[in-house]
């Protein structure tokens, strides 16, 4: 562990405020950064106080003034070098993510690869920040739209993807000309410190101000509230629960700022009678058990046509029995621990509610203890047969619980998919073209992501990521998501030498 920390620049005692890679002297509460693998303390962190927060925001504001004048392709070159730094430290940073969050090593390294891919995408976007030119109705006039840097932006991330979600925001914000202030989850602070420091060292080596990427660590009711209310941050991107999103969104909007919300999911997969059962089982294993069921895109509801329900149920039970649970750093382990004991307690409460409401536990749900499980929050993943009307099915439980639900007609299945208050990701498994087209039509899934013959998780960075309804409506990562981090401006130039008014008005 000491060698890992040394390679990533993490200290035995860490400060909760960083301007680039420079630690500030904080006066907040001392907390422990813990390993999800065994619950042990990795290091101690003194959280940021009001004074440290203020210094970070001031540094970000000053850095922005210089950074916005760098041509966008030049900003892209810096991001390209950040991506290279992540490539060089992929294994170390991936291992730290696994230790801190409990996801298996393949997922930890995969998350760093996602940040690398995001850097590559952003580099291309730095030469594609296009505006539009349109014909004016007035003779001798030219009209066009362009985009300018927005300012210092706040990024609030959850524990489950500490580096990937930051990169979705930060790399686009950087090529857009913005500075970035990152408030990571208190359950994944070391991954944030390491990733931000790698980026900051590249920025400094390129001769740019380190205040472009900063970290502020502290509780949401303090640091999160400060960021949400801070008029110097024109945009605050927040990833987390629906409840958190309501608080952040309300506060940002109250000052007429821009909230970008990525909130909970309650994702469903519809399985049609003609689907390939082997393909379904493989997709469900990753989609329901990846990150131990703690993804916003985790498969939580499996809506199965009645004629194949019993067959698929038995296939899933057999597959779940073969899942190796244990230390996520060990080869062959497919599922590590939940993030902490609070997550285990939430899972236990959900299972009690399922049973009380008439649902049936088909497999799993036990809390594991003894031997390799001591110290961590290990559970056995759970399969439950339920009616879609059961109230708990409409809630997002951040745990590996998969609800199996029967349906007869596709219209009924789509109705079940859409009745959830969340609307992040969805999928259908079918070999019928008409079924897939209906699912993707305006009468189909109401989610921000809709897939055919793949699961609900594992999104590529090339497409804009986000959901509808209680999932927040925000979009991050690919496509034209860069526009959120810039301010849009419509311009008209009169080169005619005459005064012309729009709509043919006369004012003489």
C-alpha positions in Angstrom: 0.0 0.0 0.0 2.8 2.4 0.8 4.3 1.9 -2.6 0.9 2.4 -4.3 0.4 5.7 -2.3 3.9 6.8 -3.2 3.4 6.3 -6.9 0.2 8.2 -6.8 1.4 10.9 -4.6 -0.9 10.2 -1.6 0.4 11.1 1.8 -0.1 9.4 5.2 -2.1 12.4 6.3 -4.1 14.2 3.6 -5.7 17.7 3.5 -9.2 18.2 2.2 -8.5 21.0 -0.1 -6.2 21.0 -3.1 -5.4 23.8 -5.5 -4.1 21.6 -8.3 -1.8 19.2 -6.5 -1.0 21.8 -3.7 -2.4 20.9 -0.4 -4.0 23.7 1.7 -3.8 23.8 5.5 -7.3 22.8 6.5 -9.1 23.2 9.8 -12.1 20.8 9.3 -12.9 17.6 11.0 -10.5 14.6 10.7 -12.0 11.6 9.0 -10.7 8.2 8.0 -10.4 7.1 4.3 -11.3 3.5 4.5 -10.9 0.4 2.3 -14.2 -1.2 1.3 -12.3 -4.5 1.0 -11.7 -5.0 4.7 -12.9 -1.8 6.4 -9.4 -0.7 7.5 -8.2 2.9 7.6 -6.1 3.8 4.6 -5.2 7.3 5.8 -6.6 10.2 7.6 -8.0 13.3 6.0 -8.6 16.7 7.5 -11.7 18.1 5.8 -11.8 21.5 4.2 -13.2 24.4 6.2 -14.8 27.7 5.0 -11.4 29.4 4.6 -9.9 26.6 2.6 -13.0 26.5 0.4 -12.7 30.2 -0.3 -9.1 29.9 -1.3 -9.9 27.2 -3.8 -12.7 29.1 -5.4 -10.6 32.2 -5.7 -7.8 30.2 -7.3 -10.2 28.6 -9.7 -11.6 32.0 -10.7 -8.2 33.4 -11.3 -7.1 30.4 -13.3 -10.2 30.6 -15.4 -9.4 34.2 -16.5 -6.1 33.0 -18.0 -7.4 29.7 -19.3 -10.3 31.1 -21.3 -7.8 33.0 -23.5 -5.9 29.8 -24.5 -7.2 28.7 -27.9 -9.5 25.6 -27.7 -7.1 23.3 -29.6 -4.3 24.4 -27.1 -6.6 23.4 -24.3 -7.2 20.1 -26.0 -3.5 19.4 -26.2 -3.3 19.8 -22.4 -6.2 17.3 -22.0 -4.4 14.9 -24.4 -1.4 14.9 -22.1 -3.7 14.3 -19.1 -5.0 11.3 -20.9 -1.4 10.1 -21.3 -0.7 10.5 -17.6 -3.7 8.3 -16.9 -2.4 5.7 -19.3 0.9 5.6 -17.5 -0.8 5.2 -14.1 -3.8 3.1 -15.1 -2.9 0.0 -13.0 -2.1 2.0 -9.9 -5.1 4.3 -10.1 -7.4 1.4 -11.0 -6.1 -0.6 -8.0 -6.7 2.3 -5.7 -10.3 2.7 -7.0 -10.9 -1.0 -6.3 -9.5 -0.8 -2.8 -11.5 2.3 -1.9 -14.8 1.4 -3.5 -14.8 -2.4 -3.5 -15.3 -3.0 -7.2 -13.3 -5.7 -8.8 -9.9 -4.9 -10.3 -11.2 -5.2 -13.9 -13.8 -2.6 -13.2 -11.3 -0.3 -11.4 -9.0 -0.3 -14.3 -11.9 -0.1 -16.7 -12.9 3.1 -14.9 -9.5 4.6 -15.5 -9.8 3.6 -19.2 -13.1 5.4 -19.3 -11.3 8.6 -18.1 -8.6 8.0 -20.8 -11.3 7.6 -23.4 -13.0 10.8 -22.2 -9.7 12.6 -22.6 -9.4 11.4 -26.2 -13.0 12.4 -26.9 -12.5 15.8 -25.4 -9.3 16.4 -27.5 -11.3 15.9 -30.7 -14.1 18.1 -29.4 -11.6 20.9 -28.8 -11.5 21.4 -32.5 -15.3 21.0 -32.9 -16.8 23.6 -30.7 -19.1 24.6 -33.6 -21.5 27.5 -33.7 -24.1 28.0 -36.5 -24.4 30.6 -39.2 -27.9 31.5 -40.4 -29.4 33.9 -43.0 -30.6 37.2 -41.6 -34.0 38.6 -42.8 -32.3 42.0 -43.1 -30.3 42.8 -46.2 -26.6 43.4 -45.5 -26.6 41.6 -42.2 -24.9 38.4 -41.0 -26.2 36.4 -38.1 -24.4 33.5 -36.3 -24.1 31.7 -32.9 -21.0 31.0 -31.0 -19.9 29.5 -27.7 -17.7 31.0 -25.0 -16.2 29.6 -21.8 -18.6 29.6 -18.9 -16.5 30.0 -15.8 -15.4 27.8 -12.8 -17.7 24.9 -12.5 -18.5 22.6 -9.6 -18.5 18.8 -9.9 -20.0 16.7 -7.2 -19.5 12.9 -7.6 -20.7 9.7 -5.9 -18.5 6.9 -4.5 -19.3 4.3 -7.2 -17.5 6.0 -10.1 -15.3 8.6 -8.5 -12.9 9.1 -11.4 -15.0 8.3 -14.5 -17.9 10.7 -13.6 -15.4 13.5 -12.8 -13.7 13.0 -16.1 -17.0 13.2 -18.0 -17.4 16.6 -16.6 -13.8 17.8 -16.1 -12.4 17.0 -19.5 -15.2 18.7 -21.4 -15.1 21.7 -19.0 -11.4 22.0 -19.6 -11.6 22.1 -23.4 -14.5 24.5 -23.1 -12.2 26.9 -21.2 -13.5 26.4 -17.6 -11.8 25.6 -14.3 -13.1 22.7 -12.3 -13.7 22.4 -8.5 -14.4 18.8 -7.5 -16.2 17.7 -4.4 -15.9 13.9 -4.3 -17.9 11.5 -2.1 -16.4 11.2 1.4 -16.2 7.4 0.6 -13.8 7.8 -2.3 -11.6 10.7 -1.5 -8.2 9.1 -2.2 -9.1 8.3 -5.8 -10.1 11.9 -6.2 -6.9 13.2 -4.8 -4.8 10.9 -6.9 -6.7 11.6 -10.2 -6.8 15.4 -9.6 -3.1 15.5 -8.8 -2.1 13.6 -11.9 -4.1 16.1 -14.0 -2.7 19.1 -12.1 0.9 18.1 -12.6 0.3 17.9 -16.3 -1.3 21.3 -16.3 1.6 22.8 -14.3 4.2 21.2 -16.6 2.4 22.8 -19.6 2.8 26.2 -18.0 -0.8 26.8 -17.0 -2.2 27.7 -13.6 -2.8 24.7 -11.3 -6.1 26.2 -10.1 -7.7 24.8 -13.2 -8.4 21.5 -11.3 -9.1 21.6 -7.6 -10.5 19.3 -4.9 -12.6 20.2 -1.8 -13.4 17.4 0.6 -16.2 17.8 3.2 -19.7 16.8 4.0 -22.5 17.7 1.6 -24.4 19.8 4.1 -21.3 22.0 4.3 -19.2 21.9 1.1 -22.0 20.7 -1.2 -24.3 23.5 0.1 -21.6 26.1 -0.4 -21.0 25.1 -3.9 -24.7 25.0 -4.8 -25.2 28.5 -3.4 -22.0 30.0 -4.8 -22.8 32.5 -7.5 -19.1 32.3 -8.7 -19.9 28.8 -10.0 -22.3 29.3 -12.9 -22.8 25.5 -13.3 -22.8 22.7 -10.7 -22.9 19.1 -11.9 -24.1 16.7 -9.3 -24.2 12.9 -9.4 -26.0 11.0 -6.6 -29.4 10.2 -5.1 -32.7 11.8 -6.1 -32.8 13.5 -2.6 -29.4 15.0 -3.1 -30.3 16.2 -6.5 -33.4 18.0 -5.2 -31.3 19.9 -2.7 -28.6 20.8 -5.1 -30.9 21.6 -8.0 -33.2 23.8 -5.9 -30.3 25.8 -4.4 -28.5 26.3 -7.8 -31.8 27.3 -9.5 -32.7 29.7 -6.7 -29.6 31.8 -7.7 -30.4 31.2 -11.4 -27.4 29.0 -11.9 -27.3 25.9 -14.1 -27.7 22.6 -12.4 -26.6 19.5 -14.3 -28.1 16.5 -12.4 -27.3 12.8 -12.8 -29.5 11.0 -10.3 -30.9 7.6 -9.4 -31.9 4.9 -11.8 -34.4 2.0 -11.5 -33.5 0.3 -14.7 -35.5 -2.4 -16.4 -34.7 -5.1 -19.0 -37.6 -6.5 -21.0 -37.0 -10.1 -22.1 -39.2 -11.2 -25.0 -40.1 -14.9 -25.7 -37.8 -15.0 -28.7 -34.7 -13.6 -27.0 -31.5 -15.6 -26.7 -31.5 -16.8 -23.1 -27.7 -17.3 -23.0 -27.2 -13.7 -24.1 -29.7 -12.5 -21.5 -28.0 -14.3 -18.6 -24.6 -13.0 -19.5 -25.9 -9.5 -19.8 -27.8 -9.7 -16.5 -24.8 -11.0 -14.6 -22.8 -7.9 -15.5 -25.6 -5.5 -15.4 -27.0 -6.6 -12.0 -23.8 -7.5 -10.2 -21.3 -5.1 -11.6 -20.0 -2.7 -8.9 -22.0 -5.0 -6.5 -25.2 -3.6 -7.8 -24.2 -0.1 -6.9 -24.4 1.6 -10.3 -27.0 4.1 -11.3 -27.4 2.0 -14.4 -27.6 -1.4 -12.5 -30.3 -3.7 -13.8 -32.9 -3.7 -11.0 -36.0 -5.0 -12.8 -36.1 -8.0 -15.2 -39.5 -8.0 -17.0 -39.8 -11.5 -18.6 -42.5 -12.8 -20.9 -44.5 -15.4 -19.0 -43.9 -18.2 -21.5 -40.1 -18.2 -20.8 -40.2 -16.9 -17.2 -39.6 -20.2 -15.4 -36.9 -21.3 -17.7 -35.0 -18.0 -17.4 -35.5 -18.0 -13.6 -33.7 -21.3 -13.3 -30.9 -20.3 -15.6 -30.4 -17.1 -13.5 -30.4 -19.0 -10.2 -27.8 -21.4 -11.5 -25.6 -18.5 -12.8 -25.9 -16.6 -9.5 -24.8 -19.7 -7.6 -21.6 -19.7 -9.6 -20.7 -16.1 -8.9 -17.5 -15.9 -6.8 -17.8 -13.3 -4.1 -14.7 -12.0 -2.2 -11.7 -9.7 -2.2 -12.1 -7.7 -5.4 -8.4 -7.6 -6.0 -8.2 -11.4 -6.4 -8.4 -13.0 -9.8 -11.7 -14.8 -10.5 -13.8 -12.8 -8.1 -16.8 -11.3 -9.9 -18.4 -9.4 -7.0 -16.7 -7.5 -4.2 -18.3 -5.9 -1.1 -20.9 -3.2 -0.8 -19.4 0.2 0.0 -20.1 0.0 3.8 -22.4 -1.4 6.5 -25.0 1.2 5.9 -25.5 -0.2 2.4 -25.9 -3.7 3.9 -28.5 -2.4 6.3 -30.4 -0.7 3.4 -30.4 -4.0 1.5 -31.7 -5.9 4.6 -34.5 -3.4 5.0 -35.5 -3.7 1.3 -35.6 -7.5 1.6 -37.9 -7.3 4.7 -40.2 -5.0 2.7 -40.2 -7.4 -0.2 -41.3 -10.3 2.0 -43.9 -8.3 3.8 -45.4 -7.2 0.5 -45.8 -10.7 -0.8 -42.6 -11.0 -2.8 -40.6 -14.2 -2.9 -36.8 -14.4 -2.4 -35.6 -17.0 -5.0 -32.0 -16.9 -4.1 -29.4 -15.1 -2.0 -29.7 -12.0 0.1 -27.5 -13.2 3.0 -24.9 -11.1 4.7 -21.5 -13.0 4.5 -19.1 -13.1 7.4 -16.0 -14.9 8.6 -12.7 -15.4 7.0 -12.2 -13.3 3.9 -15.4 -11.5 4.6 -14.4 -10.0 7.9 -14.2 -6.2 7.9 -15.9 -5.7 4.6 -19.6 -5.4 3.7 -20.1 -8.6 1.8 -23.5 -10.0 0.7 -24.9 -12.6 -1.6 -26.6 -11.2 -4.6 -30.4 -11.7 -4.5 -33.1 -12.7 -7.0 -36.7 -11.9 -6.1 -40.0 -12.7 -7.8 -42.4 -9.8 -7.3 -45.4 -8.0 -8.7 -44.5 -4.6 -10.3 -47.1 -2.9 -8.0 -45.0 -3.7 -4.9 -44.0 -0.2 -3.6 -40.3 -1.2 -3.0 -40.0 -1.9 -6.7 -40.5 1.8 -7.5 -37.5 2.7 -5.3 -33.8 2.5 -6.0 -32.1 0.2 -3.5 -28.3 0.6 -4.1 -27.6 -3.2 -3.7 -27.5 -6.4 -5.8 -31.3 -7.1 -5.7 -32.9 -8.1 -9.0 -36.7 -8.1 -9.3 -38.2 -10.7 -11.7 -41.5 -9.6 -13.1 -43.9 -11.4 -15.4 -45.6 -9.9 -18.5 -47.9 -11.2 -21.3 -47.9 -8.4 -24.0 -45.1 -6.0 -25.0 -47.4 -3.0 -24.3 -47.8 -4.3 -20.7 -44.0 -4.7 -20.4 -43.3 -1.2 -21.7 -45.9 0.1 -19.2 -44.1 -1.6 -16.4 -40.8 -0.2 -17.6 -42.2 3.3 -17.7 -44.1 3.3 -14.4 -41.0 3.8 -12.4 -40.5 7.4 -11.2 -36.9 7.2 -12.4 -35.9 7.2 -16.1 -32.3 6.6 -16.6 -31.5 3.4 -18.6 -33.6 0.6 -20.2 -33.2 -2.4 -22.5 -35.1 -5.0 -24.5 -33.8 -8.4 -25.5 -35.6 -9.6 -28.7 -35.0 -10.9 -32.2 -38.2 -9.3 -33.5 -37.5 -6.1 -35.4 -41.0 -4.8 -34.7 -40.6 -5.2 -31.0 -37.3 -3.4 -30.9 -38.6 -0.6 -33.0 -41.7 -0.2 -30.8 -39.4 -0.1 -27.7 -37.3 2.7 -29.2 -40.3 4.7 -30.5 -42.1 7.5 -28.8 -44.5 4.9 -27.5 -41.7 2.9 -26.0 -39.2 3.4 -23.3 -39.3 6.8 -21.6 -35.7 6.6 -20.4 -32.7 8.7 -21.5 -30.9 5.5 -22.5 -32.7 2.7 -24.5 -30.8 -0.4 -25.7 -31.5 -3.5 -27.7 -29.9 -6.9 -26.9 -27.4 -5.4 -24.4 -27.9 -4.5 -20.8 -28.5 -1.2 -19.1 -25.0 -0.4 -17.9 -21.6 -0.1 -19.5 -22.4 3.1 -21.5 -19.8 4.3 -24.0 -18.5 7.8 -23.7 -19.4 8.8 -27.3 -23.1 9.1 -26.4 -24.5 11.7 -24.1 -25.3 10.0 -20.7 -28.3 10.9 -18.6 -31.9 10.2 -17.9 -35.4 11.7 -17.5 -37.9 12.1 -14.7 -36.4 11.7 -11.3 -33.1 10.7 -13.0 -32.5 14.4 -13.4 -32.5 15.2 -17.1 -28.8 16.1 -17.3 -26.4 14.9 -20.0 -22.7 14.3 -19.6 -19.8 12.8 -21.6 -20.3 12.5 -25.3 -22.3 13.9 -28.2 -22.9 17.6 -27.8 -22.8 17.6 -24.0 -19.9 20.1 -24.2 -22.5 22.8 -24.7 -23.5 22.7 -21.1 -20.1 23.9 -20.1 -20.2 27.0 -22.3 -22.4 30.0 -22.7 -24.2 30.4 -26.0 -24.2 33.8 -27.8 -26.2 34.9 -30.8 -24.5 37.7 -32.9 -25.7 39.9 -35.7 -23.4 42.1 -37.8 -24.7 45.0 -39.9 -22.3 45.5 -42.8 -24.8 47.3 -45.1 -24.2 50.8 -43.9 -28.0 51.2 -43.5 -30.3 50.9 -40.5 -32.5 47.9 -40.8 -35.0 46.6 -38.2 -36.3 43.0 -37.9 -39.9 42.1 -38.8 -39.9 44.9 -41.3 -40.5 47.5 -38.7 -40.3 51.2 -39.5 -39.2 53.6 -36.7 -38.7 57.0 -38.3 
